[in-house]
Amino acid sequence: MYSRQRSYSSHQAVAGGRHRSVLRPWMAGLVLPMGLVMSACGDGEVDTTGDAEQLHEAQPPHYRDATQVPEGSENGVYSELVTVQHSAEVRDTTELDKPECLDASNQWSDLDIVQDAPASVAAYEWDQGTVSSMLLRLTEEDVTEALHNRPPESCAEYTATYEDGSSSEYGISDLDLDVVGDESRAFAVEVSSGGEESHLLSLMYRNGDLLGTTSVLGNGSVEDYEEMLIGFSEAAVERQQDTLG
């Protein structure tokens, strides 16, 4: 029911190469569901396979020096994606000092309508980090609900302990960035693990009846990450308009 180049973990898809030492697999549970683009579907049954392929075509093949990695990308039913299944497995073996913070930023992804939705995941190589984009097709009402979903205030800081006994400190904060599309919101996740620090910047936007998220992950300059976040998202909106109408 879905296509992909090969089995590829969510951690590998968004945290490749030299950036993996700090970025634990559990971060994929935060990153990937936040990397969504959803579009409203009309009345009647949805051609999930066809819709997923169309969404995949709407992913930018590249932006500046960030290039899509085919073996790190896939499309199909959201709940059947390797990236989504792997993220769920990792979260099941991760303990938080604040349980309410598990999936705090994307609790809407557990909705049945999301689980059954056509989706596309695209990962991009970039010399300063990694970029990810995920697209889904939903209804406009569900898109709006997802965009306005926010983590509890208690999740500004929390600790995750992994299956191997190691742990990381996480901090979530809003980012004040230019608006992308019709409306948007952005946040940053700061990660401290083993004396090293890394950043996840994510922007979720609405483009008509499309909702999208771009995520930038690594240990580079926050200013450069913000520039990539905005630029890639604006390019993604143009690509969606050209491809999906």
C-alpha positions in Angstrom: 0.0 0.0 0.0 3.0 2.3 0.1 6.3 2.7 -1.6 9.8 3.4 -0.3 13.4 2.9 -1.5 14.4 0.8 1.5 13.7 0.4 5.3 15.1 3.6 6.8 14.7 4.5 10.5 13.3 7.8 11.4 16.5 8.6 13.2 18.5 8.0 10.0 16.0 9.9 7.9 16.4 13.2 9.8 19.7 12.9 11.6 22.3 11.6 9.2 26.1 11.4 9.2 28.2 13.3 11.7 25.2 14.7 13.5 24.0 11.4 15.0 26.2 11.4 18.1 24.0 13.8 20.1 20.7 13.2 18.4 19.0 10.2 20.0 16.4 8.2 18.1 13.7 9.4 20.4 14.0 12.9 18.8 12.5 11.4 15.7 9.2 11.2 17.6 9.3 14.9 17.8 10.8 15.7 14.4 8.9 13.6 12.0 5.3 14.1 13.0 6.0 17.8 13.1 7.2 17.6 9.5 3.8 17.4 8.0 2.0 18.9 5.0 -1.7 18.1 4.8 -4.3 19.1 2.3 -8.0 19.0 2.3 -9.7 16.1 0.4 -13.1 16.3 -1.2 -16.2 14.2 -0.3 -16.1 10.5 -1.1 -13.4 7.9 -0.8 -9.7 8.8 -1.0 -7.3 7.1 -3.3 -4.6 6.8 -0.6 -1.9 5.4 -2.9 -2.5 8.0 -5.6 -2.7 10.8 -3.2 0.5 9.8 -1.4 2.3 9.7 -4.7 1.1 13.2 -5.6 2.2 14.5 -2.3 5.6 13.0 -2.9 5.8 14.8 -6.2 5.1 18.0 -4.4 8.2 17.6 -2.2 11.0 19.9 -3.4 13.8 17.9 -5.0 16.3 20.3 -3.5 16.7 23.7 -2.0 20.0 25.6 -2.4 22.6 23.0 -1.3 20.1 20.7 0.5 19.3 17.7 -1.7 16.6 15.1 -1.3 17.9 11.6 -0.3 15.7 9.0 -2.1 16.7 6.2 0.2 15.6 8.3 3.2 12.2 9.1 1.7 8.9 7.2 1.4 5.2 7.6 0.8 2.0 5.8 1.6 -0.5 5.5 4.5 0.7 7.5 7.4 0.5 4.7 10.0 2.3 2.3 7.7 5.4 4.4 7.0 8.6 3.0 8.3 9.6 6.4 9.8 6.3 6.5 11.8 6.5 2.9 13.0 10.1 3.3 14.1 9.3 6.5 16.0 6.5 4.8 17.9 8.8 1.9 18.8 11.5 4.2 20.2 9.0 6.3 22.2 7.7 3.1 23.8 11.1 2.4 25.3 11.8 6.0 26.4 10.9 7.3 29.8 10.3 11.0 30.5 10.4 12.8 33.9 7.2 14.5 32.7 5.0 11.9 31.0 2.7 14.5 29.6 5.5 15.7 27.3 5.6 12.5 25.3 4.2 13.5 21.9 3.2 16.8 23.4 3.8 18.7 20.2 1.9 16.3 18.0 -0.8 14.5 19.9 -3.1 15.1 16.9 -1.1 12.5 15.0 -2.9 9.8 17.0 -6.2 10.7 15.5 -7.7 7.9 13.3 -8.1 10.3 10.4 -4.4 11.0 10.5 -3.4 7.4 10.9 -5.2 6.5 7.7 -4.1 9.5 5.7 -1.9 9.5 2.6 1.5 10.8 3.5 5.0 11.5 2.1 8.3 11.8 4.0 11.3 13.5 2.4 14.8 13.7 3.9 17.5 16.1 2.7 21.3 16.1 3.0 22.8 19.5 3.9 26.4 20.2 4.9 25.3 22.0 8.0 22.8 19.5 9.3 19.7 17.7 7.9 16.3 18.9 6.7 13.1 16.9 6.7 9.6 17.4 5.3 6.5 15.4 5.7 3.2 15.8 3.8 -0.3 14.5 4.6 -3.7 14.9 3.1 -6.6 15.7 5.6 -9.6 18.0 5.8 -9.2 21.7 6.3 -10.8 21.5 9.8 -8.2 18.9 10.9 -5.4 20.9 9.4 -6.4 23.9 11.4 -6.6 21.8 14.6 -3.1 20.4 14.0 -1.6 23.8 13.4 -2.9 25.2 16.7 -2.0 22.2 18.8 0.7 23.3 21.3 2.7 21.4 24.0 1.8 21.9 27.7 3.7 24.8 29.4 5.3 22.2 31.7 7.2 20.8 28.7 9.5 23.8 28.4 12.1 21.6 30.0 12.2 17.8 30.5 14.5 14.8 30.6 14.3 11.7 28.4 15.9 8.4 29.6 16.6 5.8 26.9 16.6 2.0 26.8 20.4 1.9 27.3 20.2 4.0 30.5 21.6 7.2 29.0 19.6 10.4 29.0 19.2 13.8 27.4 17.8 17.2 28.5 15.3 18.8 26.2 13.9 22.3 26.1 11.1 23.6 23.9 10.6 27.3 23.0 8.6 29.3 20.4 10.5 31.0 17.6 9.5 34.5 16.4 9.9 34.1 12.6 8.4 35.6 9.5 5.0 34.2 8.5 5.1 31.5 5.8 2.0 30.8 3.8 -1.4 31.9 5.2 -0.3 31.4 8.8 2.5 29.6 10.5 4.2 28.9 13.9 7.7 27.8 14.7 9.5 26.3 17.7 13.0 25.2 18.7 14.1 22.1 20.7 17.5 22.3 22.4 19.1 19.0 23.2 21.9 18.4 25.7 23.4 14.9 25.8 26.8 13.7 27.0 28.1 17.2 27.2 27.1 18.0 23.6 24.3 20.2 22.4 22.2 20.2 19.3 19.2 22.0 17.8 16.0 21.1 16.2 14.1 24.0 14.5 10.6 23.3 13.1 8.1 25.4 11.2 4.5 24.5 10.6 2.5 26.5 8.1 -0.9 26.6 6.3 -1.0 27.2 2.6 -4.7 27.3 1.7 -5.9 23.8 2.6 -2.4 22.5 3.0 -0.5 22.3 6.2 3.2 21.8 6.2 6.2 21.4 8.5 9.9 21.8 7.7 12.4 20.6 10.3 16.1 21.4 10.5 18.3 19.3 12.7 22.0 19.3 13.7 24.6 21.1 15.8 25.3 24.1 13.5 24.5 27.8 13.7 20.9 28.6 14.9 20.9 31.7 12.6 21.8 29.5 9.6 19.1 27.0 10.6 16.5 29.7 10.8 17.4 31.0 7.4 17.2 27.4 5.9 13.9 26.9 7.8 12.2 29.9 6.3 13.7 29.6 2.8 12.9 25.9 2.4 9.4 26.4 3.6 8.7 29.2 1.2 10.2 27.1 -1.6 8.0 24.2 -0.5 4.8 26.4 -0.7 5.7 27.4 -4.3 6.3 23.8 -5.2 3.0 22.8 -3.8 1.2 25.5 -5.8 2.9 24.4 -9.0 2.4 20.7 -8.4 -0.9 20.4 -6.6 -2.6 23.6 -7.8 
